[in-house]
């Protein structure tokens, strides 16, 4: 089957190069130059989109390009119970990612976000408290190489308060890199806009 039509793959195009995310096997990959060129030419010829999500995780509505960062990342009170909860949920998600498949974690996340959340803006008090707690948790537990579990954990904490957010996985080339962050609308909740704009979204939950 054509890789562009496989329902278990997410992919996007960056500067003429296709990058694939195989969620079933938790891996990124690219095509050899000749096959990549043929695939991109086919997309252009048929005027098809240059970004596709897997059938189990269709592109959600309400996502837009990042434009601003949540002010609560930089200011707000230290609430010990909120920070402790942020750390506990992060550790729980890390264990879940270690014990279960990447695909099942993402699919469960989508189901939770869609079932438990209503529309809420980034200025909702619950959003401000959760964002601040996750930012302050960096002082007690390093965030290095933990963008995925931290983002899933933040989205689930918000979902527990009925707030819908989007977990975004992005990729870049030269050199290759992958990153993950959380958004509500065009506001980034756990990173700078400058940093996330370095990446092209490949999967949005």
Buried (B, 14 or more C-beta within 10 A) or exposed (E): EEBBEBEBBBBBBBEEBBBBBBBBEEEBEBBEEEEBBEBBEEBEEEEEEBBBBBEBBEBBEEBEEBEEBBBBBEEBEEBEEBBEBBBEBBEBBBEBBEEEEBBEBBBBBBEBBEEBBEEBEBEBEBBBBBBBBBBBBBEEBEBEEBBBBBBBBBBBBBBBBEBBBBBBBBBBEEEEEBBBBBBBBEBBBBBEBEBBEEBBBBBBB
